[in-house]
Every structure is written in C-alpha cells, then in structure tokens.
Amino acid sequence: MENGGSVQPGRLRRQWNRLADVVDGSLRKKIKAHFLYLEVTHRCNLRCISCYTGAGSEKPDSLTLKERKLVVRQAKAMGVRSVSLSGSGEPLLYPDLGELIAYIRSLGMSVVLFTNGTLLTPEIARFLLERQVVIYVKLFSLEPQVVDRLVGRQNAYHWVDYVDPRSVDLRPVKIPQGLKHLLDAWEQMGRPDLVRAEALIARINSPSLPEVARFCRRLGIGFYLETPVFTGRALEHMEELAMDQQGYRALFEELEAIQGAEALQGARVAQCPVEKNPAVWTNGDLALCSCRSARLGNVREGSLQRLYRKARKLRRLETRRLAKDSSQGDYFRRCNARKLYEERHNLPCDY
C-alpha cells in the first residue's frame, strides 16, 4: 500500500470486495446454484451470421487457467454440479481445454461442451467421451451450401459419408467429418447419450431442419433447438435469419411429427439453464447470460457467490417486467435475452 503514501484505487477496491465477501459469507445464507456457464475463449475459426458475441480473436483480458479453476472451485462450493465450457468463441481453440476438463472432472462435476465441430479429430472425440463430456455439436443442415452460408465460410466443413451400422438401410448420408468422428467414437464406447446436435432455427435452413431431425431420431442422439438472439452479426443479417409466425408454426408441426409431441413440447417450455445460474464471461465479468452484460463486477475482484447474489436480484426484476408482456411466441423456447433485444430494436417476437 505504499506508492507515495497513497492507496491505489484498484487495490483498494479489491480489498473492499474481499471484506464484503467475508461479511456476505458470515451473515447471509449461501446461495445455491446447479450449473456454471464458463466461457473459455473468444477465438473462433468461423464467422456465423447468427453470432451475437462478435467472436474472432482472443480478448486481451481473458482469465488465466488458474483463475478459471478458482471460479470452478467457488461454483462447486455453491452446489454447482455441471460446468458448461462454451464460447463466446470456439472452445476447442482454447489451449488449456484438456487440463480444465480434467480438473473439473477431478472435482466430481460434469462437463458440457458446445462446439462447431470443425476441429474434432478421432483423438479429441475419444478424449472427450472418455471423460464423459456431454458434447453439443452444431448441425444447422445436412446441405453443405446452407451450412456455409450460416457459418460465413466457404467449405467450412469436410463432408464425408456416414452409414449407421445399426440400420438396415445402408445408404450413406453426407455429414461433417467432425460429427462422424464423434459418432464413430460413441459407437466404439457405447455412449450415444453424450453426443447431441445443436440446430439454429433460421429462415435459411428451416426447409432442411426436418431432415436433421430425422437423422438425429434414427441415431437416437439429442436434437437441441436454438432461435436467433438479435444483436451483433445476427442483427446485421436479420432478413436471412428471422421467420414469421406462420413459418415457425409450420416448422413446429413438422418437427413435432418427427421428434414426437413430448420432445417438442419440452423444447417449447424449457428455460435456458444459463438464465438461472452463474454466467462468467471470458474476461471474468459476471453476466446475466451468454449475451447480456450485467455490469455487476468481475470474479477477479469479488467472489462468485456475492456477484451471483446481485445478478439474481436483477434477473428477478427483469423477469417480473417481461412476464407482464403477453406477446410471447407460441412455438420455440424463449428467453429474456431474445425478448429484450427485440424490444430494443423494435422487432417482432413471432416464435
């Protein structure tokens, strides 16, 4: 605390936050959480037109591996059982991903990974499945030209033949090579429950989504649906992404016939776990979710517990206000982030 007899503002703030953490932990009941959203990198090798994070190059103030491990330990003390290692970019570009996964698993916590799949190799696929990582891989379409437009890169994926070894139909289906590596690995290890497809619902790919749904149904892998969040590049490409209510209704009915009413009704009412639990961005900011800053503080300067307490209060106020709005969509899962961005930009909420 020297420096010419003055106190450095940043150091004083950290000291005050540490004192507040002690008071918070000793005088208040601990807040429980079940899930941690932990971003690991802002780097990305694609330029998805639906991207709401502006992913590209790494942020200069990203958390170190040591700092991320500390966040995980704090989350475990709050009762967290599952950690999502997500973007804002492509997680497989994070050089310490393997060590971080091993550390989380050593604490008895499960790991969820969202990836675009372009960097998956047989070795990476086996590494992830051996550690029982639940993997959501992007599968926007089974038509290469549609996928290329959505991910903003020509020939972004290497497409290969895949034949389901359990099927009597031996006709091959063209799929991204990374997904094939995952399917080959889970066939060998008998863990289809760990592989799931993530599909974005957009105007461009909506005609081909039923084919993706049928493919996932035949293989018995999860089919996870997302709708665009209109900020960042998604706002710039709204005309290519947004559908009207008639389009959403028709797609819902077609997918319901393929996946079953129970699965689609689940997609309709499910709440994003990121909305209900702590979300830590690449630079350590505690956010409201993957696409909304809370401006509540940084895990470098305050405990996850204290920051999350503040975030919960803010979320409750926001949820109460949005609940008064009757213009919610009827078909696919909604979230506060989508509603707020659509309000901000005066966009229709048709889904």
Phi, psi and omega in degrees: 000020178278221185086056176069029177082358181258159178259129179290130184304317181296319180291319178298320180296319179295320178296318179296319180295323178295320177296319178297325178295320179298313179297317181299317182287331185270333186255344185241153175291138181294141177272133180265149173219160183242345190215139176238125172266113185235108177288142182244339179199152174258358179287145176207146180260004176239172178228060185305133181287347177264003186294127180256001183255347185070033184300148180180266178263163183292147175284141183291339184252030181296149176298147174279169177300318179300318180293322178293322177297321178296318178299317180298318179297319177296321179295319179298321178296338178272001179099003181297133181248344184221138181240126176265116177264100190241187173297203033292353176241215181261112185302329182289353173274352180282118188294336182258019185300314181301316180293322180292319177299314180299321180294315180299316180295327179295338178271004179078021180254150178272162183233136174242135182231129174254125183221151175281348173086354185291335185258004180290132175238168175304322182291316180294318180301314181293319178304313183294315182290326177298331179264013174058037175283130174279121189247121172258115181249136182295131175216079185289333184191165171256015176250113186306320183292327177291316179298315181302319180294318182291325182268358174071022179219137174281137180053044182294329182240151170265117185266134184227163177283139174226131176239124178293115184293346181266354186266148175282342178273109185265014177288131182285152174243137177280124178224161175300142185300322180300320177295321178298320178301319178295315182295321177297319181293317181286336173296318180291326186259350179068040181232060179295340181292345183269349184249128180221148179261136177250123182237132174272135176270113182216163180302320185296317188256359183302324179295335183261357180294324176302324178295320177297317180298319179294321179299312180295322179297316181298320183276344181077028177255155183296147180235106188252125185255136176236153173241154187296147170254116192273080170210167182063219182294333178298323179292322179295331185246031186302321183298328179276342186256315190286138175249160175270173186297325179298319179294318178297318181297314180297318180294317179302314183294322179291317179292326178298321179293332181273310187272339182103149184297321183297316180296316182288325176294325176297318178295332183288320188255349185297142176258137179300128180297336178295329180293337187252000188221174181294139177232118182246120182283171183306323183271003178096357177294138172276120185248171175280330175194195183290344185229010180228117176288143177261340184053043183255345180138179186235144182293347174287340187243354180201159183288153176300321181301311183292318180294321180292326176301317179293321180295322180297320178298315180296319179296320181298317178298316181295316182295320179297320180293316183290331180295337179285345182273124183268005185269029178293150178289166188253353194241302186247157187311133178255166174207161182299323183300313181298316180298316183294317179292326178290325173298314184299321185257010178055051181255153177286148176250083191264350185259000000 
